[in-house]
């Protein structure tokens, strides 16, 4: 829990943070993706967590890339 509390708040519509696979694997037991966009996670602390995919999710943020030099 200390590691989770150590993650700064952020706005997923405006910024990205690195995915912490190590935390995900320690917290999430399983997950089910439903046709309506719901993802239901079973957490290892006997809690069920439900999220909804939205049009403006963080995974749709544009990735800043280095510009190619023109010749």
Residue pairs with C-beta under 8 A, 6 or more apart in sequence:
3 20
3 23
4 23
4 27
7 17
7 20
8 17
10 17
12 57
12 58
12 61
13 56
13 58
13 61
14 61
15 61
16 58
16 61
26 44
27 43
27 44
27 45
28 41
28 42
28 43
28 44
29 41
29 42
29 43
29 44
30 41
30 42
31 39
31 40
31 41
31 42
32 39
32 40
33 39
34 40
37 52
37 53
37 54
38 50
38 51
38 52
38 53
39 50
39 51
39 52
39 53
40 48
40 49
40 50
41 48
41 49
41 50
41 51
42 48
43 49
